[in-house]
């Protein structure tokens, strides 16, 4: 089970950090990603990382502004979002995958490869 937090309303240009706590057995989890979705839109890959196949990877729209990180001791992942823009407004989801063995660089942004999802947290930038 994944639980996100940290969403809310922020002003343009301000930072925000999202957290994602993984509950239960995470021993075989080797990928985690952050996605976002606007109403009526598809879920979009924002950032992801893999424990053994390189990364992190970022969507072009957030490169240089967002940073994905993990604290394995706390089973927590983070998405640090800086210089937020109104177009970053969305519901943000974290996701994990166990035992992913393919070229992560080619698949990281595909929602279908992840097998656990959080409930989402709304970020509104104005």
N, C-alpha and C positions, 0 to 999 in steps of 0.2 A: 504494500500500500504506500502511495506517495501523497504527501501533504504539502501543498504550496502555501506560501504566505509572503507578505510584503507588498501586495498590490495596493492601489489607491489612486488618488488624484494628485497630479504633480503639475508644476508649471513648465512651460517650454524651457529647455536648457538645464533643468535641474536633474540630479541623479536619483536613482532608485535601485535598491537591491532586492531581488527576489530570492527566497529560500525554498528548498525542496527537501523535506526530510523523508527518508526511506525507512519504513517500518517493516519489521520481520527479517527474514533471511535474505541477505544481499550478497552472499558469498560467491554466487555465480554471475552476478551482474557485471558486465564489462563495458557497457555503453550507457551513456545518458545524454539526453537532449532536451532542449527547450524549444517549444513551438508557440505560435500565437495564431489567433483566429479572430477575425472581425465578423460581425453579424452578417450572415449570408455568404461568407467567404470560405475558402478552404483553409485547412490547418497548414500553416507555413513554418518550415524549419528555420529557426533563428540561430541556434548554436548547438554544438554537440561535441562530445569527446569520447574517446575509446581508450581503455587502459593499455592496449598493446599495439594498435594499428595507426598510430599517428593522431594528429589533431592538436589542438582543437580546430573545429571548422565553424565558419560563420557565414551567414547570408551576406551578400554584398551590401544590403541596405543597412546593416548594423556594424560592419567591419570598422574597427577603430573607435567604436563607441561602447560596444557591449563586450563583456568578458565573462566567460564561463569558468567556474572553478569548483573544487570539491574539497570537503574536509572528511576524509574517510573515517577518522576516529569518531566523528559525530554522525556518520551516514547522511551527510547533508551536502547538497549541491547548491550553488549560487549562480545567479545571473546578475552581474553588476551592469547597470544600464546608465550610461552617462550621456550628457547632451541630448536629452530626450526631445523628440519632436512630436507634433500632433499626429503624424502618420504612424507613430509607434503605439497609438491607442489600440488595445486589443485585450482579449482574454489570453493570458499566458499559461501554458501547461508545461510541466516537466514530464519526462518519460524515460523509462529504462528498458534495457533488453539484456537477457541473459545469454551467455555463450554465443555471441555473434562472431562468426569466423571469416566472413567475407571481407572484401576490400571496403572498409568503412567509408573511405573517401567518396565512393560512388553511391552510397546508400544513406548517408547520415541524415539527409533532409526528408527522407521518405517516412511518413508517419507509420506506414504499414509494417516496418521492421521492429517497432517497439512493442513490447508485450505488457507493459504496465504504465498506467497514466494517472496523473493527479487530477484533482477536481477542477483546477483552473483558478486563476486569480486575475481580477480585472485591473488593468492599468489604463488610466485616462490622463492624457497629456493635453493641456490647453494653455 
